[in-house]
Amino acid sequence: MAFSQTFSSLSPLYSDSLLVTSLKPNPLFFFSSCSSFKPRRSSRHRPLSVRASSNATLDSKNGAVVGSGDDRGDSYGRQFFPLAAVVGQDAIKTGLLLGAIDREIGGIAISGKRGTAKTVMARGLHAILPPIEVVVGSTANVDPACPEEWEDGLAEKVEYDSAGNIKTQIVRSPFVQIPLGVTEDRLIGSVDVEESIKTGTTVFQPGLLAEAHRGVLYVDEINLLDEGISNLLLNVLTEGVNIVEREGISFKHPCKPLLIATYNPEEGAVREHLLDRIAINLSADLPMSFEDRVAAVGIATKFQESSNEVFNMVEEETDLAKTQIILAREYLKDVTIGRDQLKYLVFEALRGGCQGHRAELYAARVAKCLAAFEGRDKVYVDDLKKAVELVILPRSIINETPPEQQDQQPPPPPPPPQNQDQGEEAG
C-alpha cells in the first residue's frame, strides 16, 4: 500500500530537532473504559484551575439545549452513553476530540454498519463540550466577545446591565440534529407568519442552522439526505454564515458548528463531492477482538443496569477531557506549522492521489489541533503522522508511483537475443 511507509519514515526535510522529537500519544485520544487514565503533562500547561462543566446553566431563549444541573441526560431522564466508556474506535474518538477543540476543523464523517456506536459517540462528545456564553436575546448563540459576527439587528436591541456591560448568559453547547425530511425553510429560516401578522412587520424565524451555531450539528444517514439540502448545508458551513434572502427578508447570522455526519454504506453511498468537503472521514467497521467485544457488551449491560456506576467509572477521564478541550482552544491560537511541514503534507496528498487542495489544508489544521491538545505551540512529527492517518489516508487513491516519476515515459522493451533469432532462422 502506498501509505505503508508513511508511518515508518519521513522525508529528509524533517531532520531538525523539532521534527525528530519522539512523542508518546496522549491517553486522552485513546479512551479505555477499564484502564487507569493519566494524561501526559506538558511543560506549557498551566495549573488546571478550570473545570469544564455544563451544570447550573440558565434557561436558553435561543434554542440551545440546556442542562438542568446534570449533563448526563436531558430533562426527560434520558442518559447518553459516555464517550470515555466506548470500547475501541480510537481514531474516531480522536477526531471527535479535535473537532471539539476547533469547530471549524471541517467536520467529521463516520461510516459504519448498524450497531457500531456512531450516534453514541456523537452524543457522547456533546456531553463533554464546555458551556458557552451568549448574548441575551440572540437567536444564534453569538459570542459577546465577537460583535462583528452578531446576527443582523442584534446590536440595536442588545441589553446592558447597570454597569454598562452587555447582558449575557451561560448555556449548554447546542446539539442540533438534522432530520432526513427537513425542509429548506426549517433549515435556514423563514418568515414567522404569526408574529408578522401580530406586529405588522416581517419577522424572521430562525432555522436549525441558527440554533446549531457554536455547538454540534448532527446529520444521521447523510447519504439519504436530499441532495439539494446537503449541498445547501455544506455551502453554509463552508462560508460560516447563513444569508437568507426571500419573501421580503434579508437576514444574516453566523453558522460555525461542528458538523458530525454518520451513514451506513449498506443503505447507499455518500456522494464523493460531499465527502471531499468533510475533513475527517473514518469507518467504525473495524474488526474487534474477542476480548474487546466482551468488554463492549459488559460495559453496555452495566450502563443499562446502573448508568450512574458507569458515569462514576469514567468520571476522571471525562473531567480531564473537558479541561483539556478548554485549554487546547486557547493554545490553538498560538500554534504554528512550518513550511517544510506543509511540504510533507502536500507530498503525502500527492502520493495518495488526492484531488484538489482540501486534503492538505484539512491535514494542516488537524496537525495544529493535535499540537494544541498537547499544550504546544509548534507542530511535531507525530502530529503530522496522525494528520495523514486521519485526513489524507482515508481519501487517498492507491498510487505506488512517486509523483516525480508519473510524467516519465516507460523505457522501451529490450531487443530479443540474437542467438534466439539465429536459432529460429536456422530451424
C-alpha positions in Angstrom: 0.0 0.0 0.0 1.3 3.5 -0.9 1.0 4.8 2.6 2.6 1.9 4.4 5.9 3.8 4.5 4.2 7.0 5.9 4.4 6.0 9.5 7.8 4.4 9.5 9.9 7.1 7.9 9.6 10.8 6.9 11.2 12.9 4.3 14.8 14.2 4.9 13.2 17.6 5.2 12.4 16.8 8.8 15.8 16.2 10.3 15.7 19.3 12.6 15.4 18.9 16.3 11.7 19.9 16.2 10.6 17.1 13.9 12.7 14.3 15.2 11.3 14.6 18.7 9.6 11.4 19.7 6.3 11.8 21.4 4.0 9.4 23.2 0.3 9.5 22.3 -1.8 11.4 24.8 -4.1 8.9 26.6 -7.0 11.3 26.1 -7.0 10.3 22.5 -7.4 6.6 23.3 -10.1 6.2 25.9 -10.4 2.9 27.7 -13.3 2.1 29.9 -11.1 0.0 32.3 -7.6 1.4 32.2 -6.0 3.9 34.5 -6.1 7.3 33.0 -3.1 9.7 33.5 -2.6 12.2 30.7 0.9 13.3 29.8 1.8 16.6 31.4 3.1 19.3 29.1 5.6 21.8 30.4 3.4 24.5 28.9 0.3 23.5 30.8 -0.7 25.9 33.4 -2.2 24.6 36.7 -5.6 23.2 36.0 -7.8 25.7 37.8 -10.7 25.4 35.4 -13.1 22.6 35.5 -15.4 22.5 32.5 -19.0 21.7 33.4 -22.4 22.4 31.9 -24.1 22.3 35.3 -26.1 25.2 36.7 -26.9 26.7 33.3 -29.6 29.2 32.7 -32.7 28.7 30.6 -31.9 29.4 27.0 -34.0 31.7 24.9 -32.2 30.9 21.7 -32.9 27.2 21.0 -29.8 25.9 22.6 -30.0 22.6 24.5 -29.5 23.5 28.2 -28.8 21.4 31.2 -30.8 21.2 34.4 -28.0 20.6 36.9 -26.7 17.3 35.3 -25.2 16.9 31.8 -25.7 13.2 31.8 -29.1 13.3 30.3 -31.9 15.6 29.2 -35.0 16.8 31.0 -36.9 13.6 30.3 -34.4 11.5 32.1 -32.7 10.0 29.1 -29.0 9.4 29.7 -26.4 9.1 26.9 -23.6 6.7 27.0 -20.3 8.4 27.9 -17.7 8.7 25.2 -14.9 7.6 27.6 -16.7 4.2 28.1 -16.8 3.3 24.4 -14.5 0.3 23.7 -12.2 0.7 20.8 -12.8 3.3 17.9 -9.7 5.2 19.0 -9.3 7.1 15.7 -12.9 8.3 15.7 -12.7 9.4 19.3 -9.5 11.3 18.5 -11.2 13.0 15.5 -14.2 14.0 17.7 -12.0 15.5 20.4 -10.1 17.5 17.7 -13.5 18.8 16.5 -14.3 19.9 20.0 -11.1 21.9 20.1 -11.7 23.5 16.7 -15.3 23.6 15.5 -14.2 24.9 12.1 -11.9 21.9 11.6 -14.0 20.9 8.6 -16.4 18.3 10.1 -16.3 14.6 10.8 -18.0 11.8 8.8 -18.4 8.3 10.4 -19.4 5.4 8.3 -20.4 2.0 9.7 -23.0 -0.7 9.8 -25.8 -0.8 12.2 -24.8 -1.0 15.9 -21.3 0.4 15.6 -21.8 3.2 18.1 -21.8 6.0 15.6 -24.6 8.0 17.2 -23.4 7.0 20.7 -20.0 8.7 20.1 -21.6 11.8 18.6 -23.8 12.3 21.6 -21.0 11.3 23.9 -18.9 14.1 22.6 -21.7 16.7 23.2 -21.8 15.7 26.8 -18.1 16.8 27.4 -18.3 20.1 25.5 -17.9 23.1 27.7 -20.8 25.5 28.1 -20.8 28.7 26.1 -21.5 32.4 26.9 -24.1 34.0 24.6 -25.7 37.5 24.3 -29.1 37.7 25.9 -31.8 37.9 23.1 -29.6 36.3 20.4 -31.2 33.8 18.1 -27.9 32.3 17.0 -25.9 31.8 20.3 -23.5 34.6 19.3 -20.3 35.3 21.3 -20.4 38.6 23.2 -16.6 38.9 22.5 -17.2 38.9 18.7 -19.6 41.7 17.9 -18.5 41.5 14.2 -20.2 38.1 14.0 -23.6 39.1 15.6 -26.7 38.5 13.6 -28.5 41.3 11.9 -30.4 43.6 14.3 -28.9 42.3 17.5 -26.7 45.4 18.1 -29.8 47.6 18.2 -31.7 45.5 20.8 -28.8 44.3 23.0 -29.4 44.8 26.7 -27.0 46.3 29.2 -26.7 45.9 33.0 -26.3 48.7 35.5 -22.5 48.7 35.0 -22.9 49.2 31.2 -21.9 45.6 30.3 -23.7 43.5 27.8 -26.1 41.1 29.4 -25.0 37.5 28.7 -26.0 34.1 29.9 -24.3 30.7 30.1 -26.0 27.9 28.2 -25.1 24.4 27.3 -23.4 23.9 23.9 -26.2 23.2 21.4 -26.7 19.8 19.8 -29.0 20.0 16.8 -29.9 17.0 14.7 -31.0 17.5 11.1 -33.9 15.2 10.3 -34.0 13.5 6.9 -37.2 15.2 5.8 -36.1 18.7 6.8 -37.3 21.5 4.5 -35.2 24.4 3.3 -37.2 26.8 5.4 -36.7 24.8 8.6 -33.0 24.5 7.9 -32.0 28.1 7.0 -35.0 30.0 8.5 -38.1 31.7 7.0 -40.8 34.3 7.8 -42.6 33.9 11.1 -46.1 34.4 9.7 -47.9 34.6 13.1 -45.5 37.2 14.5 -45.5 39.1 11.3 -49.3 39.4 11.4 -49.3 40.5 15.0 -46.6 43.1 14.6 -47.4 44.3 11.1 -43.8 43.9 10.1 -41.8 41.0 8.5 -40.4 38.9 11.3 -37.6 36.3 10.7 -37.9 32.9 12.3 -34.5 31.3 12.8 -33.8 27.8 11.4 -31.8 24.8 12.7 -28.6 26.4 11.4 -29.0 29.4 13.8 -29.7 27.1 16.7 -26.5 25.0 16.0 -24.0 27.9 15.9 -21.1 27.2 18.3 -22.4 23.7 19.0 -22.8 20.4 17.2 -24.8 19.9 14.0 -25.5 16.2 13.7 -26.7 14.6 10.5 -27.6 10.9 10.7 -27.8 9.0 7.5 -26.3 11.8 5.4 -26.3 9.5 2.4 -30.1 9.6 2.5 -30.4 13.4 2.9 -31.9 15.3 0.0 -29.1 16.3 -2.4 -30.2 20.0 -2.5 -30.4 20.2 1.3 -27.0 18.6 1.7 -25.4 20.9 -0.8 -27.0 24.0 0.9 -25.9 22.7 4.3 -22.3 22.3 3.3 -22.2 25.7 1.5 -23.4 27.5 4.6 -20.9 25.6 6.8 -18.1 26.4 4.4 -18.9 30.1 4.4 -19.5 30.2 8.2 -22.5 32.5 7.7 -26.1 31.9 6.7 -27.7 34.6 4.4 -31.4 34.4 3.9 -32.9 36.4 1.0 -36.5 35.6 0.4 -40.1 36.9 0.8 -39.1 40.4 1.7 -36.5 39.2 4.2 -32.8 39.9 4.2 -31.2 38.4 7.2 -27.7 37.2 8.1 -26.3 35.3 11.1 -23.2 33.3 11.8 -23.2 29.5 11.5 -20.0 27.8 12.7 -21.0 24.5 14.4 -19.0 21.2 14.4 -20.5 19.0 11.7 -20.8 15.3 12.6 -22.3 13.1 9.9 -22.9 9.4 10.0 -24.1 6.9 7.5 -24.4 3.2 6.7 -22.7 2.3 3.4 -25.1 -0.7 3.0 -28.0 1.8 2.6 -26.3 3.8 -0.1 -23.0 5.6 -0.7 -22.4 9.2 0.0 -21.7 11.4 -3.0 -17.9 11.9 -3.4 -18.1 15.7 -3.6 -19.8 15.7 -0.2 -17.2 13.6 1.5 -14.5 15.7 -0.1 -15.8 18.7 1.8 -15.7 17.0 5.2 -12.2 17.0 6.8 -12.1 13.7 8.6 -13.7 10.6 7.1 -13.4 7.4 9.2 -15.0 4.0 9.4 -16.5 2.4 12.5 -16.4 -1.1 10.9 -13.0 -2.0 12.3 -12.6 -5.6 13.4 -12.8 -6.1 17.2 -11.0 -8.8 19.1 -13.0 -11.3 21.2 -11.9 -9.6 24.4 -13.0 -6.2 23.1 -16.4 -7.5 22.1 -16.9 -9.0 25.6 -15.8 -5.7 27.2 -18.2 -3.7 25.0 -21.1 -5.9 25.9 -20.2 -5.8 29.5 -20.0 -2.0 29.8 -23.2 -1.6 27.8 -25.0 -4.0 30.1 -23.7 -2.3 33.1 -24.9 1.1 31.7 -28.4 -0.4 31.3 -28.5 -1.7 34.8 -26.8 1.2 36.6 -25.8 4.1 34.4 -24.5 6.2 37.4 -22.0 3.5 38.1 -20.6 3.8 34.6 -20.5 7.6 34.8 -18.6 7.3 38.0 -16.2 4.8 36.5 -15.1 7.3 33.7 -15.6 10.5 35.7 -11.9 11.2 35.9 -11.3 10.7 32.2 -14.3 12.8 31.3 -13.4 15.7 33.6 -9.8 15.8 32.3 -11.0 15.7 28.7 -13.3 18.7 29.4 -10.4 20.7 30.9 -8.1 19.7 28.1 -10.6 21.0 25.5 -10.8 24.4 27.2 -7.0 24.7 27.4 -6.4 23.5 23.9 -8.8 26.1 22.5 -6.5 28.7 24.0 -3.3 27.1 22.9 -4.6 26.7 19.3 -4.4 30.5 18.8 -0.6 30.3 19.1 0.2 27.1 17.2 2.4 27.4 14.1 3.3 25.0 11.4 6.4 25.3 9.3 6.8 25.4 5.6 8.7 22.2 5.4 5.9 20.5 7.4 3.4 21.8 4.9 5.6 20.4 2.1 5.4 17.0 3.7 1.6 17.1 3.9 1.4 18.2 0.3 3.7 15.4 -0.7 1.6 12.8 1.0 -1.6 14.2 -0.5 0.0 13.9 -4.0 1.3 10.4 -3.2 -2.2 9.4 -2.2 -3.7 10.8 -5.4 -5.9 13.3 -3.6 -7.6 15.8 -5.9 -7.7 19.5 -5.1 -6.1 21.0 -2.0 -8.6 20.2 0.7 -6.7 17.1 1.9 -3.5 19.1 2.8 -5.5 22.1 4.1 -7.6 19.9 6.5 -4.5 17.9 7.5 -2.6 21.1 8.4 -5.5 22.2 10.6 -5.7 18.8 12.3 -2.0 18.8 13.0 -2.3 22.2 14.7 -5.2 20.9 16.8 -3.1 17.9 17.9 -0.3 20.2 19.0 -2.7 22.4 20.9 -4.2 19.4 22.6 -0.7 18.5 23.8 -0.2 22.1 25.1 2.4 23.0 22.5 2.7 26.0 20.1 4.6 24.1 17.4 3.7 21.1 15.3 5.8 17.9 15.9 6.4 14.9 13.6 3.8 12.8 15.4 1.2 15.4 14.7 1.9 15.2 11.0 1.7 11.4 11.1 -1.6 11.5 12.8 -3.0 14.1 10.5 -2.0 12.0 7.5 -3.7 9.0 9.1 -7.0 10.9 9.9 -7.3 13.1 6.8 -5.2 12.1 3.8 -5.1 8.3 4.1 -9.0 7.8 4.1 -9.4 9.9 1.0 -6.3 8.6 -0.9 -6.2 6.5 -4.0 -3.6 3.7 -4.1 -0.7 5.1 -6.1 2.6 3.2 -6.0 4.3 5.5 -8.5 6.0 8.5 -6.9 4.8 11.9 -8.2 8.2 12.8 -9.8 8.0 9.6 -11.9 4.4 9.9 -13.1 5.3 12.0 -16.2 8.2 9.9 -17.3 7.8 7.6 -20.3 8.4 3.9 -19.6 11.6 2.5 -21.1 11.4 0.7 -24.4 11.3 -3.1 -24.3 14.7 -4.8 -24.7 15.5 -6.3 -28.2 15.3 -10.1 -28.5 18.5 -12.0 -28.0 20.4 -12.5 -31.3 21.1 -16.2 -30.7 17.4 -16.9 -30.4 16.7 -15.2 -33.8 19.6 -17.1 -35.4 18.3 -20.3 -33.9 14.8 -19.8 -35.4 16.2 -18.9 -38.8 18.3 -22.0 -38.8 15.3 -24.1 -37.9 
